[in-house]
Amino acid sequence: MGAVTDEEELARRFEERRGRLRAIAYRMLGSAGEAEDAVQETWLRLGRTGGDGIGRLDGWLTTVVSRVCLDMLRARAARREETYGHDVPQRADEGAGAVPEEEMLLADSVGVALLVVLDRLSPPERVAFVLHDLFAVPFDRIAAVLDRSLPAAKKLASRARGKVRGAPAVPGAELGRQRAVVEAFLTAARGGDLSALLDVLAPDVVRRADPVVLPPGVPAELRGARDVARGTVALRERARFAAPALVDGGVGAVVAPAGRLLCVLRIAVHDGRVQSYEVVADPKRLRGLHLAVLDLPAGA
């Protein structure tokens, strides 16, 4: 067997770090394919640079992949500005099957609500939050990635943290009670369990929905526990992709296959039951909602 070349050794050291780089890139970009592209671009830049002159490979790779992701996020934000006002979402029963199962599992492991909320941050905020709060990268390195001062980098991370965690409109105990009801509702909806839905819905419950998420002929408003339960069961496929989240300060849910937001459920809870829920899917209305995570998954 021949001697190991410098290029082979560099490739070996990169492969040892590929998993962490992919994890960083996925949380920054929210797309497994784009994350892989960012990691591959990082490898290409390492190949052009070579190992000489790189004092600490971990830090160098983290900086480079973060800068690549930042450029990709900025390009994405520019495209969104160009199409503003024309982004009509798919119906929640369409298109979800096109998302690879492995990407859905990856999103579940990170937390679909977290991915949805991260997608609402500015590119510098997202990079600062992911690097500091999720991967414990020091602020001096974050400042270098963002080409900002140290105080500015800290401010970006703090602002992002406030957006991600949100501001509950009710005390913690009440928030916990709301969450228990919402989780019971989502579990029953996922299973198409009519009896369990009737247990968690108030007798006079009202369900309203933006027409874009409904099949043709389905009314936008349903009243009464039995009709609302049946309507929820009929759309149970959507509940597969629902996760609890903080919506305008209360517990609601986001429907987001692989972290890609389709609609939001605004849920009103009273006396331990769902008093009403609204399915919001109109793009302008979605942009007006304040979304945050209820908690961060372990190892997010």
C-alpha positions as CSV (number, residue, x, y, z in Angstrom):
1,M,0.0,0.0,0.0
2,G,1.3,3.4,-1.0
3,A,2.0,6.3,1.4
4,V,-0.9,8.5,2.2
5,T,-0.7,11.8,0.3
6,D,-1.4,15.2,1.8
7,E,-4.6,15.4,-0.3
8,E,-5.8,12.1,1.1
9,E,-5.1,13.1,4.6
10,L,-7.0,16.4,4.1
11,A,-9.9,14.6,2.6
12,R,-9.9,12.2,5.6
13,R,-9.9,15.1,8.1
14,F,-12.8,16.8,6.1
15,E,-14.9,13.6,6.1
16,E,-14.5,13.4,9.9
17,R,-16.1,16.8,10.1
18,R,-18.7,16.5,7.3
19,G,-21.6,15.5,9.7
20,R,-21.2,18.6,11.8
21,L,-20.9,20.9,8.8
22,R,-24.0,19.3,7.3
23,A,-25.8,19.8,10.6
24,I,-24.9,23.5,10.7
25,A,-25.8,24.1,7.1
26,Y,-29.2,22.3,7.5
27,R,-30.2,24.5,10.4
28,M,-29.1,27.6,8.5
29,L,-30.8,26.7,5.2
30,G,-33.7,24.3,6.2
31,S,-33.1,22.2,3.1
32,A,-31.1,18.9,3.1
33,G,-30.2,19.4,-0.6
34,E,-29.0,23.0,-0.2
35,A,-27.1,22.0,3.0
36,E,-25.3,19.3,1.0
37,D,-24.5,21.9,-1.7
38,A,-23.0,24.2,1.0
39,V,-20.9,21.4,2.4
40,Q,-19.6,20.5,-1.0
41,E,-18.7,24.1,-1.8
42,T,-16.8,24.2,1.5
43,W,-14.9,21.1,0.4
44,L,-14.0,22.7,-2.9
45,R,-12.7,25.8,-1.2
46,L,-10.6,23.7,1.1
47,G,-9.2,21.8,-1.9
48,R,-8.3,25.1,-3.5
49,T,-6.7,26.5,-0.3
50,G,-5.0,23.3,0.8
51,G,-4.2,22.5,4.5
52,D,-1.2,24.7,4.6
53,G,-1.7,27.9,6.6
54,I,-4.9,26.7,8.3
55,G,-4.2,26.8,12.0
56,R,-7.4,25.2,13.2
57,L,-9.4,23.2,10.7
58,D,-12.6,23.0,12.7
59,G,-12.8,26.8,13.0
60,W,-11.9,27.4,9.4
61,L,-14.5,24.9,8.1
62,T,-17.2,26.4,10.3
63,T,-16.4,29.9,9.1
64,V,-16.4,28.9,5.4
65,V,-19.6,26.8,5.5
66,S,-21.3,29.6,7.4
67,R,-20.3,32.2,4.9
68,V,-21.5,30.0,2.1
69,C,-24.8,29.6,3.8
70,L,-25.1,33.3,4.5
71,D,-24.6,34.0,0.8
72,M,-27.3,31.4,-0.1
73,L,-29.7,32.9,2.5
74,R,-29.2,36.4,1.1
75,A,-29.8,35.2,-2.5
76,R,-33.0,33.5,-1.3
77,A,-34.2,36.6,0.5
78,A,-33.6,38.6,-2.7
79,R,-35.7,36.2,-4.7
80,R,-38.5,36.5,-2.2
81,E,-38.5,40.2,-2.5
82,E,-38.8,39.9,-6.2
83,T,-41.9,37.6,-5.9
84,Y,-43.5,39.4,-3.0
85,G,-47.3,39.3,-3.3
86,H,-47.3,36.4,-5.7
87,D,-46.5,33.5,-3.4
88,V,-49.7,31.6,-3.1
89,P,-49.2,28.4,-1.1
90,Q,-50.1,25.0,-2.2
91,R,-53.2,23.4,-0.6
92,A,-52.1,21.4,2.4
93,D,-53.2,18.2,0.7
94,E,-51.1,18.8,-2.3
95,G,-47.3,18.6,-2.8
96,A,-46.4,17.1,0.5
97,G,-45.7,13.7,-1.0
98,A,-43.0,15.3,-3.1
99,V,-40.8,15.9,0.0
100,P,-38.4,12.9,0.5
101,E,-39.2,10.9,3.6
102,E,-35.6,11.2,4.8
103,E,-35.9,15.0,4.7
104,M,-39.1,14.8,6.8
105,L,-37.4,12.7,9.3
106,L,-34.5,15.1,9.5
107,A,-36.9,18.0,9.9
108,D,-38.7,16.2,12.7
109,S,-35.4,15.6,14.5
110,V,-34.6,19.3,14.4
111,G,-38.1,20.5,15.0
112,V,-40.4,21.7,12.3
113,A,-41.6,24.7,14.4
114,L,-37.9,25.7,14.8
115,L,-37.3,25.5,11.1
116,V,-40.4,27.6,10.4
117,V,-39.4,30.3,12.8
118,L,-35.7,30.3,11.7
119,D,-37.0,30.9,8.2
120,R,-38.5,34.2,9.4
121,L,-35.2,35.6,10.6
122,S,-33.0,37.8,8.5
123,P,-29.9,36.0,7.1
124,P,-27.5,37.5,9.6
125,E,-29.9,36.8,12.5
126,R,-30.3,33.2,11.4
127,V,-26.5,32.6,11.1
128,A,-25.8,34.3,14.4
129,F,-28.5,32.3,16.3
130,V,-27.6,28.9,14.7
131,L,-23.9,29.4,15.4
132,H,-24.1,30.7,18.9
133,D,-27.3,29.1,20.4
134,L,-27.2,25.8,18.6
135,F,-23.5,25.2,18.1
136,A,-21.8,27.3,20.9
137,V,-19.5,29.1,18.4
138,P,-17.8,32.1,20.2
139,F,-19.0,35.6,19.2
140,D,-15.6,36.7,17.9
141,R,-15.8,34.0,15.2
142,I,-19.5,34.8,14.5
143,A,-18.5,38.5,14.1
144,A,-15.8,37.4,11.5
145,V,-18.4,35.3,9.6
146,L,-20.8,38.2,9.4
147,D,-18.2,40.9,9.0
148,R,-19.7,42.8,11.9
149,S,-18.3,44.1,15.2
150,L,-18.4,41.9,18.3
151,P,-21.3,44.0,19.9
152,A,-23.2,43.9,16.6
153,A,-22.9,40.1,16.4
154,K,-24.1,39.7,20.0
155,K,-27.1,42.0,19.2
156,L,-28.0,40.0,16.2
157,A,-28.0,36.7,18.2
158,S,-30.0,38.3,21.0
159,R,-32.6,39.7,18.6
160,A,-32.9,36.3,16.9
161,R,-33.3,34.6,20.2
162,G,-36.1,36.8,21.2
163,K,-37.9,36.1,17.9
164,V,-37.3,32.3,18.2
165,R,-38.6,32.1,21.8
166,G,-41.3,34.6,21.4
167,A,-43.4,36.2,24.2
168,P,-46.2,34.1,25.6
169,A,-49.4,36.1,26.3
170,V,-50.3,34.0,29.3
171,P,-48.5,32.7,32.4
172,G,-46.5,29.5,32.2
173,A,-49.1,27.3,33.9
174,E,-51.8,28.4,31.5
175,L,-49.5,27.9,28.6
176,G,-48.9,24.4,29.7
177,R,-52.6,23.7,30.0
178,Q,-53.1,25.1,26.5
179,R,-50.3,23.0,25.1
180,A,-51.7,19.8,26.6
181,V,-55.1,20.4,24.9
182,V,-53.5,21.3,21.6
183,E,-51.3,18.2,21.6
184,A,-54.3,16.0,22.5
185,F,-56.2,17.7,19.6
186,L,-53.3,17.1,17.1
187,T,-52.9,13.5,18.2
188,A,-56.5,12.8,17.7
189,A,-56.4,14.6,14.3
190,R,-53.4,12.6,13.1
191,G,-55.1,9.3,14.0
192,G,-58.4,10.3,12.6
193,D,-59.9,9.5,16.0
194,L,-63.4,10.9,15.9
195,S,-64.2,9.9,19.5
196,A,-61.0,11.5,20.9
197,L,-61.7,14.7,18.9
198,L,-65.2,15.0,20.4
199,D,-63.6,14.7,23.8
200,V,-61.2,17.6,23.2
201,L,-63.6,19.9,21.2
202,A,-66.1,22.2,22.9
203,P,-69.7,21.5,22.0
204,D,-70.1,24.8,20.3
205,V,-66.6,24.8,18.6
206,V,-66.1,26.8,15.4
207,R,-63.6,26.0,12.7
208,R,-62.7,28.6,10.1
209,A,-60.3,28.1,7.2
210,D,-58.8,30.0,4.3
211,P,-60.3,28.4,1.2
212,V,-56.8,27.7,-0.4
213,V,-56.3,24.9,2.1
214,L,-59.7,23.2,1.5
215,P,-60.8,20.8,-1.2
216,P,-63.4,22.2,-3.6
217,G,-66.8,22.2,-2.1
218,V,-65.8,22.2,1.6
219,P,-67.2,25.1,3.5
220,A,-64.8,27.6,5.0
221,E,-66.7,27.6,8.4
222,L,-68.0,24.6,10.4
223,R,-69.9,24.8,13.7
224,G,-70.5,22.3,16.4
225,A,-68.3,19.5,17.7
226,R,-69.5,16.7,15.5
227,D,-69.2,18.7,12.2
228,V,-65.8,20.1,13.2
229,A,-64.6,16.7,14.2
230,R,-65.7,15.2,10.9
231,G,-64.1,18.0,9.0
232,T,-60.9,17.5,10.9
233,V,-60.9,13.8,10.2
234,A,-61.4,14.4,6.5
235,L,-58.2,16.5,6.5
236,R,-56.2,14.3,8.8
237,E,-53.4,13.9,6.2
238,R,-52.5,17.5,6.9
239,A,-52.2,16.8,10.7
240,R,-49.2,14.5,9.9
241,F,-47.2,17.6,9.4
242,A,-48.5,19.7,12.3
243,A,-46.4,20.7,15.3
244,P,-47.3,22.8,18.3
245,A,-45.9,26.3,18.2
246,L,-46.4,29.7,19.8
247,V,-48.9,31.6,17.6
248,D,-49.5,35.3,18.6
249,G,-48.6,34.5,22.2
250,G,-50.8,31.4,22.6
251,V,-50.4,27.7,21.8
252,G,-51.3,26.9,18.2
253,A,-49.7,24.8,15.5
254,V,-47.7,25.1,12.3
255,V,-48.4,22.7,9.4
256,A,-45.0,22.4,7.7
257,P,-43.9,19.3,5.8
258,A,-40.1,19.1,6.3
259,G,-40.3,22.6,7.9
260,R,-41.8,24.3,4.8
261,L,-44.8,26.3,6.1
262,L,-48.1,25.6,4.4
263,C,-50.5,27.0,7.0
264,V,-50.9,27.9,10.7
265,L,-53.6,26.8,13.1
266,R,-54.7,29.5,15.5
267,I,-56.3,27.6,18.4
268,A,-58.4,29.1,21.2
269,V,-58.6,26.9,24.3
270,H,-61.2,27.4,27.0
271,D,-62.0,25.2,30.1
272,G,-59.7,22.5,28.8
273,R,-61.2,22.2,25.3
274,V,-60.7,23.7,21.9
275,Q,-63.2,26.5,21.6
276,S,-62.3,27.4,18.1
277,Y,-59.5,27.0,15.5
278,E,-58.7,28.8,12.4
279,V,-56.6,27.6,9.5
280,V,-54.5,30.5,8.2
281,A,-52.9,30.0,4.8
282,D,-53.2,33.3,2.9
283,P,-49.6,34.6,2.4
284,K,-50.3,38.1,3.7
285,R,-52.1,36.8,6.8
286,L,-49.3,34.3,7.4
287,R,-46.7,37.1,7.3
288,G,-48.7,39.0,9.9
289,L,-48.6,36.2,12.5
290,H,-46.1,36.1,15.3
291,L,-44.6,32.6,15.4
292,A,-42.2,31.2,17.9
293,V,-41.1,27.8,19.3
294,L,-42.5,26.5,22.6
295,D,-39.1,24.8,23.3
296,L,-36.0,23.8,21.5
297,P,-35.5,20.1,20.8
298,A,-32.6,18.4,22.6
299,G,-29.5,18.7,20.4
300,A,-31.1,21.1,18.1
